[in-house]
Amino acid sequence: MNLDSLAEELDRLYEFEIREYIARCDELKRSGLKIYRNEAGKHKVALAGQRPRKEEVQYVTDKKKDNFFVRAKNYIVNGFKNIKNMFKAAKFIYKNSKKN
């Protein structure tokens, strides 16, 4: 089988038979192939160790990088959550020490 027919097979399995899709992906990965899927559910299959061509890079969507403002907002929000949790922990320790 060529790589394009494998991609078409994975597209069909992903849409209609998810259990067989998972088993087939595991089988193909064990045989040394890399599988890429975009958000629309379309697949690309490549030999392991080969970099995808420039037009195939769009299919690597495991983790999207957020822009600067989203990362800054998340950093600030997580900082406030951490400070809030520290105050809760201090309050809990204070109440427990007051009881004893």
Buried (B, 14 or more C-beta within 10 A) or exposed (E): EEEEEBBBBBBEBBEEEEEEBEEBBEEBEEEEBBBBBEEEEBBBBBEEEEEBEEEEEEBEEEEEEEEEEEEEEEEEEEEEEEEEEEEEEEEEEEEEEEEE
